[in-house]
Amino acid sequence: MNDTQVIKLKIKGTSFDYSKCVNAFPTRTKEKSVEEMREAVLTNMRTKVEYSDKEEKPTVRVAYGNEYIRFNPKDKKSTCFTYEEFDITKEQFAEYEDDFNEVLRTDVEGGMFDDEIKRISQKMSDARN
């Protein structure tokens, strides 16, 4: 520390042309693997299986990031998939809820939603850059 020196610069702020801006420190988005994206879906608090009182059927909502996966791209409000083949009551659903969660987990891990997850991931990446 004894060899430190103070250097006085002879630069004035008015001598710079601030109209020429560059992105000198671009953010680097880390590419996620499909397995990491699937894990993000499964750990998302908004991804869940629920019983719909309106439909009177078990339904599933799958979310990636801050967006629900759309099961019908033409209808922006269709964020739930209804298990039509299960005609059960709310009480029966409570009994089998763990089984429905396991079906959801195996569907996600099996790649059922990969195309939509990749689309949302690309959309989020484009928004950041």
C-alpha positions as CSV (number, residue, x, y, z in Angstrom):
1,M,0.0,0.0,0.0
2,N,3.0,2.3,0.3
3,D,3.4,2.5,-3.5
4,T,-0.1,3.9,-4.2
5,Q,-0.4,7.1,-6.2
6,V,-3.2,9.5,-6.9
7,I,-3.6,10.3,-10.6
8,K,-5.5,13.4,-11.5
9,L,-7.4,13.1,-14.8
10,K,-7.7,16.0,-17.1
11,I,-10.9,14.9,-18.7
12,K,-14.1,17.0,-18.6
13,G,-17.6,15.5,-19.0
14,T,-18.5,18.0,-21.6
15,S,-16.0,16.5,-24.0
16,F,-18.0,13.2,-24.4
17,D,-20.6,12.5,-27.1
18,Y,-23.3,10.7,-25.1
19,S,-25.5,10.2,-28.1
20,K,-23.4,7.1,-29.1
21,C,-24.7,4.4,-26.8
22,V,-23.7,0.7,-26.9
23,N,-24.7,-2.3,-24.8
24,A,-21.2,-3.0,-23.4
25,F,-22.4,-5.5,-20.8
26,P,-25.1,-7.7,-22.4
27,T,-26.8,-10.2,-20.2
28,R,-26.1,-13.8,-21.0
29,T,-29.1,-16.0,-20.7
30,K,-28.2,-19.5,-19.7
31,E,-29.7,-22.1,-22.0
32,K,-31.9,-24.4,-19.9
33,S,-32.1,-28.1,-20.7
34,V,-35.5,-29.7,-21.3
35,E,-35.2,-31.5,-18.0
36,E,-34.6,-28.2,-16.2
37,M,-37.6,-26.6,-17.8
38,R,-39.8,-29.6,-16.8
39,E,-38.5,-29.3,-13.3
40,A,-39.4,-25.6,-13.3
41,V,-43.0,-26.6,-14.4
42,L,-43.3,-29.2,-11.6
43,T,-42.0,-26.8,-8.9
44,N,-44.1,-23.9,-10.1
45,M,-46.7,-23.0,-7.4
46,R,-49.3,-22.4,-10.1
47,T,-49.0,-25.9,-11.6
48,K,-51.6,-28.0,-9.9
49,V,-54.5,-30.4,-10.1
50,E,-57.8,-29.1,-8.7
51,Y,-61.4,-30.0,-8.7
52,S,-63.6,-27.7,-10.8
53,D,-67.0,-27.0,-9.2
54,K,-68.2,-25.5,-12.5
55,E,-67.2,-28.5,-14.7
56,E,-67.6,-31.0,-11.9
57,K,-64.4,-32.7,-13.0
58,P,-60.8,-32.8,-12.0
59,T,-58.7,-30.2,-13.9
60,V,-55.1,-29.5,-14.3
61,R,-53.3,-26.2,-14.7
62,V,-49.7,-26.2,-16.0
63,A,-47.6,-23.1,-15.6
64,Y,-44.1,-22.2,-16.8
65,G,-42.7,-19.0,-15.5
66,N,-45.5,-16.5,-15.1
67,E,-47.7,-18.0,-17.8
68,Y,-50.1,-20.9,-18.0
69,I,-49.8,-23.3,-20.8
70,R,-52.7,-22.9,-23.1
71,F,-54.4,-26.1,-24.0
72,N,-56.4,-24.3,-26.7
73,P,-54.3,-21.7,-28.4
74,K,-57.3,-20.0,-30.0
75,D,-59.0,-19.4,-26.6
76,K,-56.7,-17.2,-24.4
77,K,-58.7,-18.0,-21.3
78,S,-58.5,-21.8,-21.6
79,T,-55.8,-22.5,-19.1
80,C,-57.2,-25.7,-17.6
81,F,-57.3,-29.2,-19.0
82,T,-60.3,-31.2,-17.8
83,Y,-60.0,-34.9,-17.2
84,E,-63.3,-35.8,-19.0
85,E,-63.0,-39.5,-18.5
86,F,-63.2,-39.1,-14.7
87,D,-66.8,-38.6,-13.5
88,I,-66.1,-38.2,-9.8
89,T,-67.3,-36.0,-7.0
90,K,-65.3,-33.5,-5.0
91,E,-65.0,-35.9,-2.1
92,Q,-63.7,-38.7,-4.4
93,F,-61.2,-36.2,-5.9
94,A,-59.8,-35.5,-2.4
95,E,-59.3,-39.2,-2.0
96,Y,-57.4,-39.6,-5.3
97,E,-55.7,-36.2,-5.5
98,D,-52.2,-37.7,-5.0
99,D,-52.9,-40.1,-7.9
100,F,-53.9,-37.1,-10.2
101,N,-50.7,-35.3,-9.1
102,E,-48.7,-38.4,-10.1
103,V,-50.4,-38.5,-13.5
104,L,-49.5,-34.8,-14.0
105,R,-45.9,-35.4,-12.9
106,T,-45.5,-38.4,-15.3
107,D,-47.1,-36.4,-18.2
108,V,-44.7,-33.4,-17.6
109,E,-41.6,-35.7,-17.3
110,G,-42.8,-37.7,-20.4
111,G,-42.6,-34.6,-22.5
112,M,-46.3,-33.9,-23.1
113,F,-45.9,-30.1,-22.7
114,D,-42.3,-29.7,-24.1
115,D,-43.3,-27.7,-27.2
116,E,-45.4,-25.2,-25.2
117,I,-42.7,-24.9,-22.5
118,K,-40.0,-24.2,-25.1
119,R,-42.3,-21.6,-26.7
120,I,-42.9,-19.8,-23.4
121,S,-39.2,-20.0,-22.5
122,Q,-38.2,-18.5,-25.8
123,K,-40.8,-15.7,-25.4
124,M,-39.4,-14.9,-21.9
125,S,-35.8,-15.0,-23.2
126,D,-36.7,-12.6,-26.0
127,A,-38.4,-10.2,-23.6
128,R,-35.2,-10.1,-21.4
129,N,-32.9,-9.4,-24.4
